[in-house]
Structure formats: C-alpha cells, structure tokens
Amino acid sequence: MSMINLEQENDHLAQVDQHIAEGDLRVTEQIALIERMTKDGQDTASATELLRALKEMLEQWRWHRHLILDRIAQLTAEP
C-alpha cells in the first residue's frame, strides 16, 4: 500500500466532504430564497435554474466522493 497515495486520497476525501457540506448549505439557502421570492410574487425562474445547477454540482461531488472511497478501499486492500 502506498502511504503517499492513501494520504492524497484522504486529503481529496476531506476536500470533497467540505464541498458537499457547503453545497448542501447553498441548496438549503437557495430553496429558502425561492420560497421568499414566491411569497413576494417575484419571478423565480433564474433562482430555480440556479438551484437546479447547485443540485447537479452536488450530485457530481457525491459521485466523486464515491470514487475516492473506492480508491481508498483499493489502496487499503493492497498487500
């Protein structure tokens, strides 16, 4: 097992976990904004499109996290 590679993957995992946490917060904030805008009778088309993009990015980060975890599992299984 390469400790350098494992260390790098753990660093990548920490980074993607941070991105996911920040993304979850942004999605929550965007939903709240859309709710306020709707209540105020404002057009939410742009805000809704941004929400869609944020959710898509969040899914990409979650997929990346999955790949990192797979790589960590491979590295820790190596003799």
PDB file as gemmi writes it, atoms N, CA and C in Angstrom:
CRYST1    1.000    1.000    1.000  90.00  90.00  90.00 P 1                      
ATOM      1  N   MET A   1       0.854  -1.183   0.000  1.00  0.00           N  
ATOM      2  CA  MET A   1       0.000   0.000   0.000  1.00  0.00           C  
ATOM      3  C   MET A   1       0.890   1.232   0.000  1.00  0.00           C  
ATOM      4  N   SER A   2       0.576   2.159  -0.855  1.00  0.00           N  
ATOM      5  CA  SER A   2       1.328   3.402  -0.924  1.00  0.00           C  
ATOM      6  C   SER A   2       0.731   4.418   0.040  1.00  0.00           C  
ATOM      7  N   MET A   3       1.508   4.758   1.054  1.00  0.00           N  
ATOM      8  CA  MET A   3       1.027   5.716   2.048  1.00  0.00           C  
ATOM      9  C   MET A   3       0.815   7.102   1.442  1.00  0.00           C  
ATOM     10  N   ILE A   4       1.648   7.449   0.459  1.00  0.00           N  
ATOM     11  CA  ILE A   4       1.507   8.756  -0.184  1.00  0.00           C  
ATOM     12  C   ILE A   4       0.168   8.832  -0.909  1.00  0.00           C  
ATOM     13  N   ASN A   5      -0.157   7.790  -1.700  1.00  0.00           N  
ATOM     14  CA  ASN A   5      -1.429   7.777  -2.412  1.00  0.00           C  
ATOM     15  C   ASN A   5      -2.606   7.774  -1.450  1.00  0.00           C  
ATOM     16  N   LEU A   6      -2.517   6.992  -0.386  1.00  0.00           N  
ATOM     17  CA  LEU A   6      -3.590   6.940   0.602  1.00  0.00           C  
ATOM     18  C   LEU A   6      -3.766   8.300   1.265  1.00  0.00           C  
ATOM     19  N   GLU A   7      -2.655   8.930   1.578  1.00  0.00           N  
ATOM     20  CA  GLU A   7      -2.714  10.258   2.183  1.00  0.00           C  
ATOM     21  C   GLU A   7      -3.371  11.262   1.232  1.00  0.00           C  
ATOM     22  N   GLN A   8      -2.999  11.191  -0.045  1.00  0.00           N  
ATOM     23  CA  GLN A   8      -3.584  12.086  -1.048  1.00  0.00           C  
ATOM     24  C   GLN A   8      -5.080  11.840  -1.183  1.00  0.00           C  
ATOM     25  N   GLU A   9      -5.480  10.590  -1.210  1.00  0.00           N  
ATOM     26  CA  GLU A   9      -6.907  10.264  -1.340  1.00  0.00           C  
ATOM     27  C   GLU A   9      -7.680  10.731  -0.112  1.00  0.00           C  
ATOM     28  N   ASN A  10      -7.084  10.595   1.064  1.00  0.00           N  
ATOM     29  CA  ASN A  10      -7.740  11.091   2.279  1.00  0.00           C  
ATOM     30  C   ASN A  10      -7.873  12.607   2.239  1.00  0.00           C  
ATOM     31  N   ASP A  11      -6.861  13.286   1.707  1.00  0.00           N  
ATOM     32  CA  ASP A  11      -6.949  14.741   1.535  1.00  0.00           C  
ATOM     33  C   ASP A  11      -8.066  15.096   0.559  1.00  0.00           C  
ATOM     34  N   HIS A  12      -8.145  14.340  -0.544  1.00  0.00           N  
ATOM     35  CA  HIS A  12      -9.208  14.573  -1.525  1.00  0.00           C  
ATOM     36  C   HIS A  12     -10.583  14.329  -0.905  1.00  0.00           C  
ATOM     37  N   LEU A  13     -10.678  13.305  -0.075  1.00  0.00           N  
ATOM     38  CA  LEU A  13     -11.935  13.000   0.591  1.00  0.00           C  
ATOM     39  C   LEU A  13     -12.350  14.149   1.504  1.00  0.00           C  
ATOM     40  N   ALA A  14     -11.402  14.692   2.241  1.00  0.00           N  
ATOM     41  CA  ALA A  14     -11.707  15.829   3.121  1.00  0.00           C  
ATOM     42  C   ALA A  14     -12.181  17.028   2.309  1.00  0.00           C  
ATOM     43  N   GLN A  15     -11.541  17.263   1.176  1.00  0.00           N  
ATOM     44  CA  GLN A  15     -11.935  18.386   0.321  1.00  0.00           C  
ATOM     45  C   GLN A  15     -13.337  18.198  -0.240  1.00  0.00           C  
ATOM     46  N   VAL A  16     -13.618  17.000  -0.742  1.00  0.00           N  
ATOM     47  CA  VAL A  16     -14.936  16.782  -1.336  1.00  0.00           C  
ATOM     48  C   VAL A  16     -16.015  16.795  -0.254  1.00  0.00           C  
ATOM     49  N   ASP A  17     -15.691  16.317   0.934  1.00  0.00           N  
ATOM     50  CA  ASP A  17     -16.653  16.403   2.037  1.00  0.00           C  
ATOM     51  C   ASP A  17     -16.975  17.861   2.365  1.00  0.00           C  
ATOM     52  N   GLN A  18     -15.967  18.717   2.320  1.00  0.00           N  
ATOM     53  CA  GLN A  18     -16.185  20.149   2.559  1.00  0.00           C  
ATOM     54  C   GLN A  18     -17.058  20.743   1.456  1.00  0.00           C  
ATOM     55  N   HIS A  19     -16.782  20.371   0.210  1.00  0.00           N  
ATOM     56  CA  HIS A  19     -17.587  20.865  -0.914  1.00  0.00           C  
ATOM     57  C   HIS A  19     -19.040  20.420  -0.774  1.00  0.00           C  
ATOM     58  N   ILE A  20     -19.243  19.186  -0.368  1.00  0.00           N  
ATOM     59  CA  ILE A  20     -20.601  18.666  -0.195  1.00  0.00           C  
ATOM     60  C   ILE A  20     -21.322  19.423   0.918  1.00  0.00           C  
ATOM     61  N   ALA A  21     -20.645  19.645   2.030  1.00  0.00           N  
ATOM     62  CA  ALA A  21     -21.261  20.375   3.138  1.00  0.00           C  
ATOM     63  C   ALA A  21     -21.643  21.795   2.704  1.00  0.00           C  
ATOM     64  N   GLU A  22     -20.740  22.457   1.999  1.00  0.00           N  
ATOM     65  CA  GLU A  22     -21.027  23.813   1.513  1.00  0.00           C  
ATOM     66  C   GLU A  22     -22.150  23.787   0.478  1.00  0.00           C  
ATOM     67  N   GLY A  23     -22.151  22.775  -0.377  1.00  0.00           N  
ATOM     68  CA  GLY A  23     -23.195  22.648  -1.391  1.00  0.00           C  
ATOM     69  C   GLY A  23     -24.557  22.423  -0.763  1.00  0.00           C  
ATOM     70  N   ASP A  24     -24.613  21.563   0.258  1.00  0.00           N  
ATOM     71  CA  ASP A  24     -25.880  21.339   0.965  1.00  0.00           C  
ATOM     72  C   ASP A  24     -26.407  22.640   1.563  1.00  0.00           C  
ATOM     73  N   LEU A  25     -25.515  23.418   2.142  1.00  0.00           N  
ATOM     74  CA  LEU A  25     -25.913  24.700   2.726  1.00  0.00           C  
ATOM     75  C   LEU A  25     -26.436  25.648   1.651  1.00  0.00           C  
ATOM     76  N   ARG A  26     -25.751  25.725   0.530  1.00  0.00           N  
ATOM     77  CA  ARG A  26     -26.185  26.609  -0.561  1.00  0.00           C  
ATOM     78  C   ARG A  26     -27.543  26.189  -1.122  1.00  0.00           C  
ATOM     79  N   VAL A  27     -27.761  24.880  -1.251  1.00  0.00           N  
ATOM     80  CA  VAL A  27     -29.058  24.393  -1.737  1.00  0.00           C  
ATOM     81  C   VAL A  27     -30.159  24.801  -0.757  1.00  0.00           C  
ATOM     82  N   THR A  28     -29.917  24.600   0.529  1.00  0.00           N  
ATOM     83  CA  THR A  28     -30.895  24.975   1.548  1.00  0.00           C  
ATOM     84  C   THR A  28     -31.199  26.471   1.490  1.00  0.00           C  
ATOM     85  N   GLU A  29     -30.153  27.281   1.358  1.00  0.00           N  
ATOM     86  CA  GLU A  29     -30.334  28.734   1.273  1.00  0.00           C  
ATOM     87  C   GLU A  29     -31.107  29.116   0.008  1.00  0.00           C  
ATOM     88  N   GLN A  30     -30.808  28.440  -1.097  1.00  0.00           N  
ATOM     89  CA  GLN A  30     -31.474  28.759  -2.358  1.00  0.00           C  
ATOM     90  C   GLN A  30     -32.952  28.386  -2.301  1.00  0.00           C  
ATOM     91  N   ILE A  31     -33.263  27.272  -1.677  1.00  0.00           N  
ATOM     92  CA  ILE A  31     -34.662  26.880  -1.510  1.00  0.00           C  
ATOM     93  C   ILE A  31     -35.403  27.926  -0.686  1.00  0.00           C  
ATOM     94  N   ALA A  32     -34.790  28.380   0.397  1.00  0.00           N  
ATOM     95  CA  ALA A  32     -35.412  29.404   1.235  1.00  0.00           C  
ATOM     96  C   ALA A  32     -35.616  30.697   0.450  1.00  0.00           C  
ATOM     97  N   LEU A  33     -34.641  31.059  -0.374  1.00  0.00           N  
ATOM     98  CA  LEU A  33     -34.763  32.264  -1.194  1.00  0.00           C  
ATOM     99  C   LEU A  33     -35.933  32.131  -2.171  1.00  0.00           C  
ATOM    100  N   ILE A  34     -36.037  30.988  -2.818  1.00  0.00           N  
ATOM    101  CA  ILE A  34     -37.133  30.767  -3.774  1.00  0.00           C  
ATOM    102  C   ILE A  34     -38.483  30.848  -3.061  1.00  0.00           C  
ATOM    103  N   GLU A  35     -38.551  30.293  -1.860  1.00  0.00           N  
ATOM    104  CA  GLU A  35     -39.796  30.362  -1.087  1.00  0.00           C  
ATOM    105  C   GLU A  35     -40.161  31.812  -0.770  1.00  0.00           C  
ATOM    106  N   ARG A  36     -39.176  32.612  -0.379  1.00  0.00           N  
ATOM    107  CA  ARG A  36     -39.433  34.033  -0.097  1.00  0.00           C  
ATOM    108  C   ARG A  36     -39.856  34.775  -1.360  1.00  0.00           C  
ATOM    109  N   MET A  37     -39.161  34.507  -2.449  1.00  0.00           N  
ATOM    110  CA  MET A  37     -39.481  35.163  -3.715  1.00  0.00           C  
ATOM    111  C   MET A  37     -40.904  34.802  -4.167  1.00  0.00           C  
ATOM    112  N   THR A  38     -41.262  33.532  -4.020  1.00  0.00           N  
ATOM    113  CA  THR A  38     -42.603  33.086  -4.389  1.00  0.00           C  
ATOM    114  C   THR A  38     -43.649  33.801  -3.534  1.00  0.00           C  
ATOM    115  N   LYS A  39     -43.388  33.877  -2.243  1.00  0.00           N  
ATOM    116  CA  LYS A  39     -44.303  34.552  -1.310  1.00  0.00           C  
ATOM    117  C   LYS A  39     -44.485  36.018  -1.694  1.00  0.00           C  
ATOM    118  N   ASP A  40     -43.393  36.633  -2.169  1.00  0.00           N  
ATOM    119  CA  ASP A  40     -43.432  38.049  -2.550  1.00  0.00           C  
ATOM    120  C   ASP A  40     -43.925  38.264  -3.980  1.00  0.00           C  
ATOM    121  N   GLY A  41     -44.245  37.173  -4.678  1.00  0.00           N  
ATOM    122  CA  GLY A  41     -44.755  37.286  -6.037  1.00  0.00           C  
ATOM    123  C   GLY A  41     -43.690  37.592  -7.079  1.00  0.00           C  
ATOM    124  N   GLN A  42     -42.444  37.313  -6.765  1.00  0.00           N  
ATOM    125  CA  GLN A  42     -41.347  37.585  -7.696  1.00  0.00           C  
ATOM    126  C   GLN A  42     -41.139  36.411  -8.642  1.00  0.00           C  
ATOM    127  N   ASP A  43     -40.554  36.710  -9.773  1.00  0.00           N  
ATOM    128  CA  ASP A  43     -40.203  35.684 -10.752  1.00  0.00           C  
ATOM    129  C   ASP A  43     -39.056  34.845 -10.179  1.00  0.00           C  
ATOM    130  N   THR A  44     -39.241  33.542 -10.175  1.00  0.00           N  
ATOM    131  CA  THR A  44     -38.230  32.644  -9.595  1.00  0.00           C  
ATOM    132  C   THR A  44     -37.502  31.818 -10.651  1.00  0.00           C  
ATOM    133  N   ALA A  45     -37.681  32.126 -11.905  1.00  0.00           N  
ATOM    134  CA  ALA A  45     -37.086  31.309 -12.970  1.00  0.00           C  
ATOM    135  C   ALA A  45     -35.571  31.209 -12.836  1.00  0.00           C  
ATOM    136  N   SER A  46     -34.900  32.340 -12.673  1.00  0.00           N  
ATOM    137  CA  SER A  46     -33.430  32.320 -12.561  1.00  0.00           C  
ATOM    138  C   SER A  46     -32.979  31.630 -11.279  1.00  0.00           C  
ATOM    139  N   ALA A  47     -33.676  31.898 -10.196  1.00  0.00           N  
ATOM    140  CA  ALA A  47     -33.329  31.285  -8.915  1.00  0.00           C  
ATOM    141  C   ALA A  47     -33.545  29.774  -8.968  1.00  0.00           C  
ATOM    142  N   THR A  48     -34.577  29.344  -9.646  1.00  0.00           N  
ATOM    143  CA  THR A  48     -34.854  27.918  -9.781  1.00  0.00           C  
ATOM    144  C   THR A  48     -33.802  27.246 -10.660  1.00  0.00           C  
ATOM    145  N   GLU A  49     -33.376  27.926 -11.703  1.00  0.00           N  
ATOM    146  CA  GLU A  49     -32.321  27.385 -12.567  1.00  0.00           C  
ATOM    147  C   GLU A  49     -31.011  27.255 -11.784  1.00  0.00           C  
ATOM    148  N   LEU A  50     -30.701  28.242 -10.961  1.00  0.00           N  
ATOM    149  CA  LEU A  50     -29.504  28.166 -10.125  1.00  0.00           C  
ATOM    150  C   LEU A  50     -29.616  26.996  -9.153  1.00  0.00           C  
ATOM    151  N   LEU A  51     -30.787  26.801  -8.575  1.00  0.00           N  
ATOM    152  CA  LEU A  51     -30.996  25.667  -7.669  1.00  0.00           C  
ATOM    153  C   LEU A  51     -30.743  24.352  -8.395  1.00  0.00           C  
ATOM    154  N   ARG A  52     -31.231  24.233  -9.613  1.00  0.00           N  
ATOM    155  CA  ARG A  52     -31.009  23.026 -10.400  1.00  0.00           C  
ATOM    156  C   ARG A  52     -29.511  22.789 -10.610  1.00  0.00           C  
ATOM    157  N   ALA A  53     -28.793  23.856 -10.942  1.00  0.00           N  
ATOM    158  CA  ALA A  53     -27.350  23.750 -11.167  1.00  0.00           C  
ATOM    159  C   ALA A  53     -26.614  23.378  -9.876  1.00  0.00           C  
ATOM    160  N   LEU A  54     -27.030  23.953  -8.763  1.00  0.00           N  
ATOM    161  CA  LEU A  54     -26.410  23.618  -7.476  1.00  0.00           C  
ATOM    162  C   LEU A  54     -26.626  22.144  -7.133  1.00  0.00           C  
ATOM    163  N   LYS A  55     -27.840  21.661  -7.356  1.00  0.00           N  
ATOM    164  CA  LYS A  55     -28.135  20.246  -7.072  1.00  0.00           C  
ATOM    165  C   LYS A  55     -27.326  19.325  -7.986  1.00  0.00           C  
ATOM    166  N   GLU A  56     -27.167  19.722  -9.240  1.00  0.00           N  
ATOM    167  CA  GLU A  56     -26.382  18.921 -10.170  1.00  0.00           C  
ATOM    168  C   GLU A  56     -24.918  18.851  -9.726  1.00  0.00           C  
ATOM    169  N   MET A  57     -24.373  19.983  -9.323  1.00  0.00           N  
ATOM    170  CA  MET A  57     -22.987  20.016  -8.844  1.00  0.00           C  
ATOM    171  C   MET A  57     -22.840  19.160  -7.589  1.00  0.00           C  
ATOM    172  N   LEU A  58     -23.823  19.229  -6.726  1.00  0.00           N  
ATOM    173  CA  LEU A  58     -23.790  18.427  -5.505  1.00  0.00           C  
ATOM    174  C   LEU A  58     -23.777  16.934  -5.835  1.00  0.00           C  
ATOM    175  N   GLU A  59     -24.549  16.529  -6.805  1.00  0.00           N  
ATOM    176  CA  GLU A  59     -24.540  15.125  -7.229  1.00  0.00           C  
ATOM    177  C   GLU A  59     -23.178  14.733  -7.795  1.00  0.00           C  
ATOM    178  N   GLN A  60     -22.556  15.625  -8.528  1.00  0.00           N  
ATOM    179  CA  GLN A  60     -21.225  15.346  -9.067  1.00  0.00           C  
ATOM    180  C   GLN A  60     -20.208  15.189  -7.941  1.00  0.00           C  
ATOM    181  N   TRP A  61     -20.293  16.048  -6.943  1.00  0.00           N  
ATOM    182  CA  TRP A  61     -19.387  15.923  -5.807  1.00  0.00           C  
ATOM    183  C   TRP A  61     -19.629  14.615  -5.074  1.00  0.00           C  
ATOM    184  N   ARG A  62     -20.888  14.214  -4.916  1.00  0.00           N  
ATOM    185  CA  ARG A  62     -21.185  12.945  -4.238  1.00  0.00           C  
ATOM    186  C   ARG A  62     -20.641  11.761  -5.038  1.00  0.00           C  
ATOM    187  N   TRP A  63     -20.741  11.836  -6.356  1.00  0.00           N  
ATOM    188  CA  TRP A  63     -20.184  10.773  -7.193  1.00  0.00           C  
ATOM    189  C   TRP A  63     -18.657  10.748  -7.056  1.00  0.00           C  
ATOM    190  N   HIS A  64     -18.039  11.902  -7.061  1.00  0.00           N  
ATOM    191  CA  HIS A  64     -16.589  11.995  -6.885  1.00  0.00           C  
ATOM    192  C   HIS A  64     -16.194  11.398  -5.538  1.00  0.00           C  
ATOM    193  N   ARG A  65     -16.979  11.673  -4.502  1.00  0.00           N  
ATOM    194  CA  ARG A  65     -16.715  11.118  -3.178  1.00  0.00           C  
ATOM    195  C   ARG A  65     -16.755   9.591  -3.242  1.00  0.00           C  
ATOM    196  N   HIS A  66     -17.741   9.057  -3.930  1.00  0.00           N  
ATOM    197  CA  HIS A  66     -17.856   7.611  -4.096  1.00  0.00           C  
ATOM    198  C   HIS A  66     -16.593   7.040  -4.746  1.00  0.00           C  
ATOM    199  N   LEU A  67     -16.100   7.698  -5.790  1.00  0.00           N  
ATOM    200  CA  LEU A  67     -14.886   7.240  -6.475  1.00  0.00           C  
ATOM    201  C   LEU A  67     -13.673   7.283  -5.546  1.00  0.00           C  
ATOM    202  N   ILE A  68     -13.579   8.333  -4.754  1.00  0.00           N  
ATOM    203  CA  ILE A  68     -12.467   8.447  -3.804  1.00  0.00           C  
ATOM    204  C   ILE A  68     -12.527   7.317  -2.781  1.00  0.00           C  
ATOM    205  N   LEU A  69     -13.713   7.046  -2.256  1.00  0.00           N  
ATOM    206  CA  LEU A  69     -13.856   5.959  -1.278  1.00  0.00           C  
ATOM    207  C   LEU A  69     -13.486   4.613  -1.897  1.00  0.00           C  
ATOM    208  N   ASP A  70     -13.856   4.410  -3.157  1.00  0.00           N  
ATOM    209  CA  ASP A  70     -13.458   3.175  -3.845  1.00  0.00           C  
ATOM    210  C   ASP A  70     -11.939   3.075  -3.941  1.00  0.00           C  
ATOM    211  N   ARG A  71     -11.306   4.188  -4.280  1.00  0.00           N  
ATOM    212  CA  ARG A  71      -9.845   4.202  -4.413  1.00  0.00           C  
ATOM    213  C   ARG A  71      -9.176   3.942  -3.059  1.00  0.00           C  
ATOM    214  N   ILE A  72      -9.701   4.527  -2.002  1.00  0.00           N  
ATOM    215  CA  ILE A  72      -9.167   4.284  -0.659  1.00  0.00           C  
ATOM    216  C   ILE A  72      -9.300   2.817  -0.311  1.00  0.00           C  
ATOM    217  N   ALA A  73     -10.440   2.221  -0.623  1.00  0.00           N  
ATOM    218  CA  ALA A  73     -10.653   0.797  -0.345  1.00  0.00           C  
ATOM    219  C   ALA A  73      -9.640  -0.056  -1.120  1.00  0.00           C  
ATOM    220  N   GLN A  74      -9.364   0.314  -2.354  1.00  0.00           N  
ATOM    221  CA  GLN A  74      -8.370  -0.414  -3.147  1.00  0.00           C  
ATOM    222  C   GLN A  74      -6.979  -0.301  -2.521  1.00  0.00           C  
ATOM    223  N   LEU A  75      -6.642   0.898  -2.125  1.00  0.00           N  
ATOM    224  CA  LEU A  75      -5.304   1.121  -1.551  1.00  0.00           C  
ATOM    225  C   LEU A  75      -5.129   0.392  -0.230  1.00  0.00           C  
ATOM    226  N   THR A  76      -6.168   0.341   0.570  1.00  0.00           N  
ATOM    227  CA  THR A  76      -6.042  -0.323   1.872  1.00  0.00           C  
ATOM    228  C   THR A  76      -6.118  -1.839   1.744  1.00  0.00           C  
ATOM    229  N   ALA A  77      -6.628  -2.334   0.619  1.00  0.00           N  
ATOM    230  CA  ALA A  77      -6.693  -3.772   0.383  1.00  0.00           C  
ATOM    231  C   ALA A  77      -5.426  -4.315  -0.245  1.00  0.00           C  
ATOM    232  N   GLU A  78      -4.582  -3.434  -0.779  1.00  0.00           N  
ATOM    233  CA  GLU A  78      -3.340  -3.883  -1.418  1.00  0.00           C  
ATOM    234  C   GLU A  78      -2.391  -4.446  -0.379  1.00  0.00           C  
ATOM    235  N   PRO A  79      -1.667  -5.513  -0.732  1.00  0.00           N  
ATOM    236  CA  PRO A  79      -0.727  -6.133   0.226  1.00  0.00           C  
ATOM    237  C   PRO A  79       0.455  -5.233   0.541  1.00  0.00           C  
TER     238      PRO A  79                                                      
END                                                                             
